[in-house]
């Protein structure tokens, strides 16, 4: 269950909806009173009050929309993010052209993208290159994965333990705090990244669609 602190975000959106109903009724009431009581169709005071209420509404919607839909997690912020790295050994597959750990499939569309497929713990996994990268050099941390806060020290230990054939799965989770709850993120997965470690490039099977 991930409700908990997220109730704050639900309540905030509910307040915004109720405020919208309120300002619609309030603006309508003021304009009717202006016409009936003051016999005017325009007053600066009424217009300014209308504008103020609308500005407050738009400000609330923009702020909540940013928190809910457009905020990106700072993976280094330990006060908001919990993270862990799990290691899984790769299973060697065999084909006509030799043995390999990973199949890299490239698309031929206008936005070049790869997907990686591998077997680990008896399960087949397929992840696109937005959330995974292959490391086959002396440094276990690939350039693409450098934005993820892996520990190079731990990766080197994994190199020794798994003989450079493993998956390092990084998972970041939003902590259950009031701030994360306001954005409806508390307890949810912020991001997951797969660092695919192979001894060298010959263990990667290249396929084109």
C-alpha positions as CSV (number, residue, x, y, z in Angstrom):
1,X,0.0,0.0,0.0
2,X,1.3,3.4,-0.9
3,X,-1.6,5.7,0.3
4,X,-0.1,7.0,3.7
5,X,1.4,10.3,3.0
6,X,0.0,10.4,-0.5
7,X,-3.3,11.3,1.1
8,X,-1.9,14.9,1.3
9,X,-1.6,15.0,-2.5
10,X,-5.1,13.7,-2.9
11,X,-6.5,16.3,-0.5
12,X,-4.5,19.1,-2.2
13,X,-6.0,18.2,-5.6
14,X,-9.5,18.0,-4.0
15,X,-9.0,21.4,-2.4
16,X,-8.1,22.8,-5.9
17,X,-11.2,21.3,-7.5
18,X,-13.4,22.7,-4.7
19,X,-11.7,26.1,-5.0
20,X,-12.5,26.1,-8.7
21,X,-16.1,25.5,-8.0
22,X,-16.0,28.2,-5.4
23,X,-14.5,30.9,-7.7
24,X,-16.9,30.1,-10.5
25,X,-19.8,30.6,-8.2
26,X,-18.3,33.6,-6.5
27,X,-17.4,35.3,-9.8
28,X,-20.9,34.7,-11.1
29,X,-22.5,36.0,-7.9
30,X,-20.4,39.2,-7.9
31,X,-21.2,39.9,-11.5
32,X,-25.0,39.4,-11.0
33,X,-24.8,41.7,-7.9
34,X,-22.9,44.3,-9.9
35,X,-25.5,44.3,-12.6
36,X,-28.6,44.1,-10.4
37,X,-27.5,46.3,-7.5
38,X,-25.0,48.7,-9.0
39,X,-26.5,48.6,-12.5
40,X,-23.0,48.3,-14.0
41,X,-21.4,45.7,-16.3
42,X,-17.9,46.6,-15.4
43,X,-16.1,47.6,-12.2
44,X,-12.4,47.6,-11.6
45,X,-12.7,46.3,-8.1
46,X,-14.7,43.3,-9.3
47,X,-12.4,42.6,-12.2
48,X,-9.3,42.8,-10.1
49,X,-10.9,40.4,-7.5
50,X,-11.8,38.0,-10.3
51,X,-8.2,38.1,-11.6
52,X,-6.8,37.5,-8.2
53,X,-8.9,34.4,-7.6
54,X,-8.0,33.0,-11.0
55,X,-4.3,33.7,-10.5
56,X,-4.4,31.9,-7.1
57,X,-6.1,29.0,-8.8
58,X,-3.6,28.8,-11.7
59,X,-0.7,29.1,-9.3
60,X,-2.0,26.2,-7.3
61,X,-2.6,24.0,-10.4
62,X,0.9,24.8,-11.8
63,X,2.6,24.0,-8.5
64,X,0.7,20.8,-7.9
65,X,1.1,19.7,-11.6
66,X,4.9,20.2,-11.3
67,X,5.1,18.2,-8.0
68,X,2.8,15.4,-9.4
69,X,3.8,15.1,-13.0
70,X,7.0,16.9,-13.9
71,X,9.3,16.7,-10.9
72,X,12.4,14.5,-11.4
73,X,13.9,12.7,-8.5
74,X,17.3,13.8,-7.2
75,X,19.0,10.4,-6.7
76,X,21.6,12.0,-4.4
77,X,19.0,13.5,-2.1
78,X,19.0,10.9,0.8
79,X,16.3,12.8,2.6
80,X,13.8,12.0,-0.2
81,X,15.1,8.9,-1.8
82,X,15.9,5.4,-0.6
83,X,18.1,3.3,-3.0
84,X,19.5,-0.2,-3.2
85,X,21.6,-2.2,-5.7
86,X,21.0,-5.9,-6.3
87,X,23.3,-8.2,-8.2
88,X,22.2,-11.1,-10.4
89,X,24.5,-13.3,-12.4
90,X,24.1,-13.6,-16.2
91,X,23.3,-16.9,-17.8
92,X,25.3,-17.8,-20.9
93,X,23.3,-18.5,-24.1
94,X,24.5,-20.3,-27.2
95,X,23.8,-19.6,-30.8
96,X,25.1,-20.4,-34.3
97,X,27.7,-17.6,-34.0
98,X,28.9,-18.5,-30.5
99,X,28.0,-17.9,-26.9
100,X,26.7,-14.6,-25.5
101,X,25.2,-13.1,-22.4
102,X,23.1,-10.3,-23.9
103,X,21.2,-9.7,-27.1
104,X,21.2,-6.1,-28.2
105,X,18.4,-5.3,-30.7
106,X,18.6,-2.1,-32.7
107,X,15.6,-0.5,-34.3
108,X,15.8,1.1,-37.8
109,X,13.3,3.9,-37.1
110,X,14.0,7.6,-37.1
111,X,14.8,7.6,-33.4
112,X,17.6,5.0,-33.0
113,X,17.1,2.9,-29.8
114,X,18.3,-0.4,-28.5
115,X,16.7,-3.0,-26.3
116,X,18.7,-5.5,-24.3
117,X,17.6,-9.1,-23.5
118,X,19.3,-11.5,-21.1
119,X,18.7,-14.5,-18.9
120,X,19.2,-14.2,-15.1
121,X,18.0,-16.4,-12.3
122,X,16.1,-18.5,-14.9
123,X,14.1,-15.5,-16.1
124,X,14.3,-13.6,-19.4
125,X,14.5,-9.8,-19.1
126,X,14.1,-7.2,-21.8
127,X,14.8,-3.5,-21.1
128,X,15.3,-0.6,-23.5
129,X,18.4,1.5,-23.6
130,X,16.7,4.4,-21.6
131,X,17.0,2.2,-18.5
132,X,20.0,0.0,-19.2
133,X,23.5,0.1,-20.6
134,X,26.3,-2.4,-21.3
135,X,29.7,-2.2,-19.6
136,X,32.5,-4.2,-21.2
137,X,35.6,-2.3,-20.3
138,X,38.1,-2.2,-17.5
139,X,35.9,0.2,-15.6
140,X,32.7,-1.6,-14.5
141,X,30.7,1.6,-14.6
142,X,29.6,2.5,-18.2
143,X,29.5,6.1,-19.3
144,X,25.8,5.9,-19.8
145,X,25.3,4.7,-16.2
146,X,27.6,7.3,-14.7
147,X,24.6,9.5,-13.8
148,X,23.3,6.7,-11.5
149,X,25.0,6.7,-8.1
150,X,26.5,3.2,-8.3
151,X,29.5,2.5,-6.0
152,X,32.5,1.7,-8.1
153,X,34.1,-0.1,-5.2
154,X,31.1,-2.4,-4.9
155,X,31.0,-2.9,-8.7
156,X,34.6,-4.0,-8.7
157,X,33.8,-6.5,-5.9
158,X,31.0,-7.8,-8.1
159,X,33.4,-8.1,-11.0
160,X,35.5,-10.5,-8.9
161,X,32.6,-12.4,-7.6
162,X,30.6,-12.9,-10.8
163,X,33.6,-12.9,-13.2
164,X,32.4,-9.8,-15.0
165,X,29.1,-11.3,-16.0
166,X,26.2,-9.9,-14.0
167,X,23.4,-7.3,-13.8
168,X,23.6,-4.5,-11.2
169,X,20.0,-3.4,-10.7
170,X,19.7,0.0,-9.1
171,X,16.3,0.8,-7.6
172,X,15.4,4.2,-6.1
173,X,12.2,4.6,-4.1
174,X,10.6,7.8,-2.8
175,X,10.7,7.9,0.9
176,X,7.4,8.1,2.8
177,X,7.6,11.9,3.6
178,X,5.0,14.7,3.5
179,X,6.8,16.3,0.6
180,X,6.8,13.2,-1.5
181,X,3.2,12.6,-0.4
182,X,2.2,16.0,-1.7
183,X,3.4,14.9,-5.1
184,X,1.7,11.5,-4.8
185,X,5.1,9.8,-4.9
186,X,5.6,8.5,-1.4
187,X,6.5,4.8,-1.4
188,X,6.6,4.5,-5.2
189,X,9.6,3.6,-7.4
190,X,11.4,6.7,-8.6
191,X,13.6,4.9,-11.1
192,X,15.2,1.5,-11.9
193,X,18.3,1.1,-13.9
194,X,20.1,-2.0,-15.2
195,X,23.9,-2.0,-15.6
196,X,24.8,-5.0,-17.7
197,X,28.3,-6.2,-17.1
198,X,30.0,-8.5,-19.6
199,X,33.6,-9.6,-20.0
200,X,34.0,-8.0,-23.4
201,X,31.9,-7.0,-26.5
202,X,32.1,-10.5,-28.0
203,X,29.6,-11.7,-25.4
204,X,27.0,-9.3,-26.8
205,X,24.9,-10.5,-29.7
206,X,23.9,-7.7,-32.1
207,X,20.5,-8.0,-33.9
208,X,18.8,-5.4,-36.2
209,X,15.1,-5.2,-36.8
